[in-house]
Amino acid sequence: MKRGKVVIGTRSSKLALWQAEFIRSELTRRYPGLMVEMNKIKTTGDKILDVPLAQVGGKGLFVKEIEEALLRREADIAVHSMKDVPTEFPGGLHLAVICEREDARDAFISQIQNPRRIESPDAIKFKIKNFNSLPRGATVGTSSLRRSCQLLSIRPDLRIEQLRGNLDTRLRRLDEGRFDAIILAAAGVKRLGLQDRITEILPFEISLSAIGQGAIGIECRVNDEFINDLIIPLNHSETSICVRAERAFLQRLEGGCQVPIAAHAGIVNKESHSALSTQRSALVLDGLVGSISGDRIIKGHAEGNPEQGETLGVRLADDILSRGAKEILDEVYNRCTPQVNGEISS
């Protein structure tokens, strides 16, 4: 090993730092003596907290400034939540590693009854037991058009209100009574040790996840051979295949992380129809595009060879586009595009 120090570019939120610390621990475990430093960077998405992200416009709201640090050589690697990473990269940068995925599902979280009397996690009781128990007209907090469109397609009576900020802020606003429930990514809640706050893990039938949700990605300079060789052991093959299939689906739809697009891929064992009746692996991909109001949801399903995951993602996107997704996405983009003078349109 020629270089003794690596600098990680990361956001400064608790979850982002957890992810960066995880990568640091993996690197120092594999390479004793390696010094790993943090460069904490505030991104556009971190700075704009009073406007729904869908109205800000553009892609890469949580990665652009970190990528600029990579290009200026102020960081050697960037650690991202994969659901925040655009499908296209600046020249000279690439997605080198996708780590093993945590739970990709969404978490339904409601208020706790008598929080001061809780003596153990087993004693926690929630005011609303699950999503199906939400009263008519209940207020649900989420900053995601993907989540809101799916929830409204099932429960059009719900009031969806914007919820921004870090995890602690979102939970505090729930506990203050501003919402009847909030929806968060289960992976983030679990990684920060707050799994006891989860009321219910939502099945994909209720809320299909964001592209790459639950996975950590590492971006670096293409021509930095030392760094690429250093981090490649952290790549998880199965997760990489699945997330890249989801990202191919997203890219074909020309979508970003702030539009009502969802997809999740998994590798399963299938019975072979050959005379030997052996098992074979198959990549299973589900995706959808929805209108903001939730009155139109176009879903699709595809299965194929894991080695052709990205092709499968494109094929599923083409299928959904052919059934009306393009018209829905055009409406969303027209509604969420910022005005030329910099004011945010509604």
N, C-alpha and C positions, 0 to 999 in steps of 0.2 A: 504494500500500500504506500503510494508515493506522497499523498497529501494527508496531513494529520487533522484537518478541520473541515467541517461541512456546515454551511449556514442554511437553516430552514426558513423560508418565507411563509408567514402564516398570518391570518387575522388574529385579533386579540381577544375574541370572545372566549368564554369558558370552554365551550365545545370545541372550537377551533384549536385552542391550546391543548385540550385533552388529546386531540388527534395528532397534533405535532409532537407532543410528549410521547405518545405511543410509538410514532415513527422513530423518534430519538432513542427510545429504549430498545427497539428492535435493532437499530444500527449499532448501538454500543454493545449490545449482547453478542452480535455477530462479529464485531470488530473491536475488541478490547483496546483501549488506548486512543480510539478515535474521539476527537473533540467535536461536539455538535452544539452549535449556538442557534438562538432564535432571533429572527428579525420580524418584529411585530408590526404589521402594516394595516392601516385603516383604509378600507375600500369604499367605493361609491355607495354600495349597499349599506355599509355601516353608518355612513354620514347622513343618509336620507331616511329618517324614521317617522316623518309625519305625512308621508304620501304612500299609497299602495304601490308596491313594486311594479305591478302590471302597468301603471300609468307613468312610470319613470322613463320607460323606453330603453331600447338597446339590450345587448347581451353582455354577459360577463360582469354583472354588477358587483360580484363578490370575488373576482379574480383579476381584473384588469391591472390594478396597481401592483399586485404581487407579480404578475407576469412582467411588468415593466422593471421591477427589481431584479428579476432573473436576467433580463436582457442587459441591464446595467452591471451585472455581476455582483450585485449587493446581496444575492441569495444564490445558493447552488441548486436547491430543490424547493418546490412549492407543494405544500400539503393542502389538499382541498376535500371538501365534501363533494362526491361525484355529482350529486344532483345540482350543484352550482356551476359545473364546468361546461362551457359552450362546446359545441361539436367541432368548431374550427379554432385553430391556434395561430398566434402570431408566427411569422417566419422565424425559424431557428429554434422553436420550442415544440415539444411533443409530450403526449401522455405516455410515460414510460412504464408505470406500475399501477395496477388496481389491486388493493389488498382485499383479503377475505371479508365478505359482507356480513354485517350484523343483520338484525331483523329489518326487513325492508318495508314492513307495514306501518300504517298510521295508528296512533294511540288516541283514544277518546278519554278525556280527563274532565271529571266533574268535581264540584266542591266536596270537601270532607265534612262530615257531621262531627261537631264537638271536637275540633282539632286539639284543643288544650288537654283533653282527657285521654288522648291516645298514648298508651304505654308501650305498645309494640306494633310492628307492621300488620300482624295478624288481626289486630283490633280495629283497623281502619274500616270505616263505613262511609259510603259515598251518598250524597244527597240524591243523585240520579244514578241508578245502578248500571245503565248501559245506554247505547245510542237509541235503541228501540223504546226506551222509557222516557225520552225527552218529551215534555209536555208540549201541547200545540202552541206555536208561536215562540218557542224558546229561542234564546239568543246564543249563537255559537260563534266563537272567535277563531278566525284563521286568516292568514295573509295569502293563502294560496287559491287561485282561481280553479286549479285542478280539483282541490278538495271541495270547494264550495259548489261547483257545478254538479259534482257527483252527489253530494248531500241533498242539494235542492231537487235533483231528479227523483230522489226517493221521498223527500219531505219538503215539498214546495212551501209549506207554512213556516219553515224556520226563518229566523232573522240572522243573516250572516253579517258579522261586523269585523272590520279589519283588526288584526292583532299583530303588532310588530314588536321588536325588542328581543333581548336575550331570553334564555329559558327562565331564569329567575323572575324577570319582569313579567313574562306572560303568566306564570303561575301566580304571582302576586295579584295581578289584575283579575284573575279568576277568583281568587280567595277574597278579594275586596267586593265581589258581587257584581262586577261589570258584565259577566257572562254566566250563562247556565252551564256551559261546558266549552272546552277548547279542544282543538285537534292539533297534535304535534307528531313529528316523526318519532316512532318508537325507539329507533336506534340512538338518537341523541339523548332521550330521557334515560335510557338504560346506561349509556356510557358515562353519564354524570352521576350515576348511582341513585337516581330518583324513580326507579321502577315501581316503588310502592305507591307513587302518585297515579299510576296508570289505572284507570277504572276498567277499561276494556281495550283489547287489541282488535282493531277493525279488520274484518276479512276483506279480501280484495273485491268481493262482490259488492261491498258498500263503498270502499275507497281504494281504487287501484293506485299504486304508489307512483311517485315521480321517477323519472328516468335516473338510474344510478343510486336511488335512495338506499341509505345504509352502508354504502361503500366509500372507502377513502382512496383517493387517487394521488399520485405523485407526478408532478410535471417537472421537466428539466430541459436544459439545452440539448439539442440533438447531437451536437458535435463534441460534447463533454464526455469522452469515452470513460474516464475514471468514474464519474458520477453514475453513468448508466450501468456500468459493471457493478458498482457498489450497491445499487438499490434493486437490481433485477431479482435477487432472491426473495424480496418481499412481495413479488407478484403472485396472486392466487389464480391459477389457471381457470378454474371453473367460474369464479366470479368475473374474471376478465372477459371470458367468452359471453357470459350473460349480459354484462353491462355494455359491452361493445355492440351487441345485438340491439339492445334498447336504444343506444345512442344513434345507431344507423337508422332506426325507426324515426327518431326525433329529427335527425338531419334531413331525411327525405321529406319530412313535413315542414322543413324550414322553421322549426319552432325553437323557442328558448325556454328557460326554466320557469318563466312567469306567465305561461299560457296554459289553457285547460287541455293539456296533453298528458297522458299517463301510459306507462308500460312496465311490465315486469316479465323477466325471463328466468327460467329454471331448467336444470338438466335432470331428467327423470329416466328411469329404466323402463323399457318397453319390451313386451314379449315379441320375439322374432317369429315370423310366420314360416320360417324354414322348417325342414323336416327335423332338424336337431333341436328346435324349440329353445334357442338360447336367448339371453338377454342382450339388448342393445340400448345404447344411450341415445336420447333424443332431446333436442332443445325445444322447449315449449314457451311460446311468447304470446302474451295477451297485451292488447293496446286499445286505447280509446282517444277520441277527440270529443269535446263537449262544448256546448254553447255556455255563455256566462250565466244565463238564467237557469240552466239545467234542463230546459224543455226539450233539448235535442242531445242525445248521446249516441255516438256511432262507435260500436265496439267491434273488435276483430280478434281472431285467434289463428295462430300458425304453428306448425311443428316441422322440424327438419333436422338435418345433420348438424351437430354442434360445431363442426369445422366450417360450416357455411352460415354462421350466426348473423353476420352483417348482411349477407344477401337475404336472409330470412326477414330481417328487420325492414329492409327496403320493400320486400314483397308485401309485407303486412301493411306498411304505410300506403303503398299503391292501392291495395284493396280498400282501405278506409277512405282514401281520397276519392276513389271511383264511386263511393256511396254517399258523397255529400260533404266530406270533411273539409274540402277546400273552401266551400262557401262559408262554413262556420268559422274557419280560421281567418278568412278575409274580413269577416265582420268583427272578430276580436281585435285584429291588428288595427283596423280603422278606428275602433273605439279607444284603443289604448295608446295610440301614437301621440307623442308630445307635439305641441304647437311649435312653429318656427321660432317665435319670440322667447321660447324657453318656459312658458307657462304650461302647466300640465293640463291636458284636456280630460274631460270626464267621459 
